[in-house]
Amino acid sequence: MRTIVPPHPGAGRRGDSRGLTLIELLVVIAIVGILAGAVMPLSRMTMQRMREAELRSGLRTLRNAIDAFNRDCVAKRLASDNCTKDNYPESLEQLTEPLKLTGTGDKTRKYLRRIPRDPLVPTESSENMNNWGMRSTSDQPDSTQWGGENVYDVYSKSDATALDDTKYSAW
């Protein structure tokens, strides 16, 4: 009869097996590094897309408010002392003020609660949150200098390029 001897508890293993070997540790570090390297560009692109969406939203909000002001001036719904000769606001701040409507009563209208900020351009000062480039009706369509008469259009002052290879200032 043969007796089966159980194997020794440490047989087939080298030393204590509770830890990781150097090779296993290096493999894990390499895998984590590769994953982190793949995630970083994606997170940067996601942040840029979010800023671009915020810029588009701000431009749309401002341009819609400018157009609504113009329509109300042309239709004579705003009191004549609020409208310029070209029927555009004198400044962006004017769009946040309550403007008197024509007719009887003390009715007013505000076109914006606040001026949205350009997410791609740092604010010039805490007092002046208006960091948009502006054009008046007398300016050239691609002008970067504001004539100061009225606000016909707004644009971003950023010189950076968007994900679609256009300049933010051309939006």
Secondary structure, 3 states (H helix, E strand, C coil): CCCCCCCCCCCCCCCCCCCCCHHHHHHHHHHHHHHHHHHHHHHHHHHHHHHHHHHHHHHHHHHHHHHHHHHHHHCCCECHHHCCCCCCCCCCHHHHCCEEECCCCCCEECCCCCCCCCCCCCCCCCCCCCCCEEECCCCCCCCCCCCCCCCCEEECCCCCECCCCCEHHHC
